[in-house]
Amino acid sequence: MSDASTSVQLKQKKDFQFEISFGNNLPTILGDEPPPIGEGKGPSPAQFLAAAVGNCLSDSLFFAIKKYNGNPEPITCDVTATIGRNDQGRLRITHMKAVIQLGVAAEELNHLDRVLSQFEAFCTVTQSVGQGIPIDISVSDANGKELK
């Protein structure tokens, strides 16, 4: 398989605020650092990374369930990125936790055990980020039953 690529363009608007363009007539997003460094007028880089991990995991889980003709909608995902200092005192994302909730009861979905054992491996972003940042993932159904 040949390598694919994706790109975004960033243009500084003011101080730590950057307009982020995704091309293909998609809307631009303003990124900014939170106070006291920035003004907090847009998501921070850490929030973008957390969103990318959560979006990719949710997509992967949705795809795997749909493969068995299931409908897990609506899926929700909350991602927390813990920020701490490394040995040199520099801020880093030290840990991430993704909490995914299916929109239906587990009993309504076929082959869920198999799906839950495999979906993470197909998540490009999480598998890439996870090589440098530990990521804990949990999945529950609409009734709050913990599945993973």
C-alpha positions in Angstrom: 0.0 0.0 0.0 1.3 3.4 -0.8 1.7 6.1 1.8 -1.0 8.7 2.0 -0.7 12.2 3.4 -2.8 14.9 4.8 -2.0 18.6 5.4 -3.3 21.7 7.1 -2.3 25.3 6.8 -1.8 27.7 9.7 -1.7 31.4 9.4 -0.9 33.6 12.4 -3.6 36.1 13.1 -2.3 37.7 16.4 0.1 36.5 19.1 -0.7 32.8 19.8 -3.9 32.8 17.6 -3.6 30.8 14.4 -6.2 30.4 11.7 -6.2 26.7 10.7 -7.3 25.8 7.2 -8.1 22.2 6.2 -8.7 22.9 2.5 -11.5 21.3 0.5 -13.9 24.2 1.3 -14.0 23.1 5.0 -14.4 25.9 7.5 -11.3 27.4 9.1 -10.8 27.1 12.9 -9.1 29.6 15.2 -6.6 28.0 17.5 -5.2 29.8 20.6 -3.4 29.1 23.8 -5.3 29.5 27.1 -4.5 32.5 29.4 -2.1 33.6 30.6 -0.1 32.8 27.4 -2.9 33.4 24.9 -6.4 34.7 25.1 -8.3 31.4 24.9 -10.3 32.5 21.8 -10.1 29.0 20.3 -9.1 25.4 21.1 -5.6 24.9 22.3 -3.1 22.5 20.6 -3.7 20.0 23.4 -7.5 20.1 22.8 -6.9 19.5 19.1 -4.9 16.5 19.9 -7.5 15.2 22.4 -10.2 15.7 19.8 -8.2 13.9 17.1 -7.7 10.9 19.4 -11.4 10.8 20.4 -12.7 11.3 16.9 -10.5 8.6 15.5 -11.4 6.1 18.3 -15.1 6.8 17.8 -14.9 6.5 14.1 -13.0 3.2 14.4 -15.5 1.8 16.9 -18.5 3.0 14.8 -17.0 1.4 11.6 -16.3 -1.9 13.4 -19.9 -2.1 14.8 -21.4 -1.2 11.4 -19.4 -4.0 9.8 -21.6 -6.4 11.7 -24.8 -4.4 10.8 -25.1 -2.8 14.2 -26.2 0.8 14.9 -24.5 2.2 18.0 -25.7 5.8 17.5 -25.2 8.2 19.0 -21.7 7.5 20.3 -20.2 10.0 22.7 -16.6 10.3 23.7 -14.9 12.4 26.4 -11.2 12.7 26.2 -9.0 14.1 29.0 -5.4 15.1 28.3 -3.3 15.4 31.5 -0.6 18.0 31.2 2.4 17.9 33.4 6.1 18.7 33.4 8.9 16.4 32.2 12.3 15.9 33.8 13.5 19.1 32.2 10.5 21.0 33.6 8.8 21.4 30.2 5.1 21.0 29.8 4.0 17.9 28.1 0.9 15.8 27.7 1.7 13.0 30.0 -1.4 10.8 29.7 -4.8 10.7 27.9 -8.0 9.0 28.8 -10.9 8.4 26.4 -14.3 7.4 27.7 -16.6 6.2 25.0 -20.3 5.6 25.4 -22.5 3.8 22.9 -26.0 5.1 22.2 -27.6 1.7 22.6 -27.5 -1.3 25.0 -24.7 -3.8 24.4 -27.3 -6.6 23.8 -28.5 -4.8 20.6 -25.1 -5.2 18.9 -23.7 -8.3 17.3 -20.2 -9.6 17.8 -19.5 -6.8 20.3 -16.7 -8.8 22.1 -14.8 -9.1 18.9 -15.4 -5.5 18.0 -14.1 -4.3 21.4 -11.0 -6.5 21.1 -10.0 -5.1 17.7 -11.3 -1.5 17.0 -8.3 0.3 18.7 -5.8 -1.4 16.4 -7.5 0.3 13.4 -7.4 3.8 14.8 -4.5 5.5 13.0 -4.3 8.6 15.2 -4.6 6.8 18.6 -2.1 4.1 17.6 0.4 6.8 16.5 -0.1 9.1 19.5 -0.1 6.1 21.8 3.5 5.4 20.9 4.6 8.4 22.9 1.7 9.1 25.3 -0.2 6.4 27.3 -3.9 6.4 26.4 -6.5 4.6 28.5 -9.7 3.7 26.8 -13.0 2.6 28.3 -16.3 1.8 26.5 -19.7 1.5 28.1 -23.2 1.1 26.6 -26.2 3.4 26.9 -27.2 1.8 30.2 -23.7 2.6 31.7 -22.6 -1.0 31.6 -18.8 -1.1 31.3 -17.8 -3.1 28.3 -14.0 -2.4 28.1 
